[in-house]
Amino acid sequence: MDVEQVRLRPWADGDFWLLERLNTPEMTEHLGGPESEEKLAVRHRRYLEPEPGCMYRVELAASAETVGSIGFWAREWRGESVWETGWGVLPEFQGRGLAARAARAVVVEARVAGWHRYLHAFPSVDHPASNSVCRKAGFTLLGEAEFEYPKGRWITSNDWRLDLQA
């Protein structure tokens, strides 16, 4: 069986189109819905800024075709500094295991970055696909947590954690 491999490319100025493609009601159903063009522009600029962590465009390794995005960033969680990760795969590429491969690749990048011992993901409890990505990428389910995203909107999420020093 052929397994499609992915490659992570640091977010670039020309990647704004990908934010627009990922900003549909279907893709943002578990994230509070689509963002305005203004908020997307702010997000894009933030993705371009050098800071602890990094956003990536996810490509198929064989063809360099863009399939989605993934990244990791610093946050405070329950009194400690951790990395958080999140991803999106374009609808036409879903169901092929690409998000889990990208998540495993971002684990490598977070390990190399250092700084924090743990990488967390917080998918909604009603998002089976993202919870499956966490499981397939080697994260451990710690339980449910009330999580604010976007700001002002509270959802029940699963708290998945991966020990980067393991």
Long-range contacts (C-beta under 8 A, 24 or more apart in sequence): 3-97, 4-60, 4-61, 4-62, 4-96, 4-97, 4-98, 4-101, 5-60, 5-61, 5-62, 5-101, 6-58, 6-59, 6-60, 6-61, 6-67, 6-98, 6-101, 6-102, 6-105, 7-58, 7-59, 7-60, 7-61, 7-64, 7-105, 8-56, 8-57, 8-58, 8-59, 8-70, 8-102, 8-105, 8-106, 8-109, 9-56, 9-57, 9-58, 9-59, 10-54, 10-55, 10-56, 10-57, 11-47, 11-48, 11-54, 11-55, 11-56, 11-57, 11-69, 11-71, 12-48, 12-57, 13-48, 15-44, 15-47, 15-57, 15-69, 16-40, 16-41, 16-44, 18-57, 18-66, 18-68, 18-69, 19-43, 19-44, 19-69, 21-90, 22-68, 22-69, 22-88, 22-90, 26-91, 27-88, 27-91, 30-123, 30-124, 30-126, 30-127, 30-130, 30-155, 31-149, 31-150, 32-149, 32-150, 32-153, 32-155, 35-150, 47-71, 52-113, 52-115, 53-83, 53-110, 53-113, 54-109, 54-113, 56-102, 56-106, 56-109, 58-87, 58-89, 58-98, 58-102, 60-98, 66-90, 67-93, 67-98, 68-93, 68-98, 68-99, 68-102, 70-99, 70-102, 70-103, 70-105, 70-106, 71-106, 72-106, 72-109, 72-110, 72-113, 72-119, 74-115, 74-116, 75-120, 77-120, 80-118, 81-115, 81-116, 82-116, 82-117, 82-118, 82-119, 82-120, 83-110, 83-113, 83-115, 83-116, 83-118, 83-119, 83-120, 83-164, 84-119, 84-120, 84-121, 84-122, 85-110, 85-119, 85-120, 85-121, 86-121, 86-122, 87-130, 87-133, 94-129, 97-136, 99-129, 99-130, 99-133, 100-132, 100-133, 100-136, 100-137, 103-133, 103-134, 103-136, 103-137, 103-139, 104-137, 104-138, 107-137, 107-138, 107-162, 107-164, 110-164, 111-164, 116-164, 117-163, 117-164, 117-165, 118-161, 118-162, 118-163, 118-164, 119-161, 119-162, 119-164, 120-159, 120-160, 120-161, 120-162, 121-160, 122-147, 122-149, 122-157, 122-158, 122-159, 122-160, 123-157, 123-158, 123-160, 124-155, 124-156, 124-157, 124-158, 125-156, 125-157, 125-158, 131-158, 131-160, 134-158, 134-160, 135-160, 137-162, 138-162
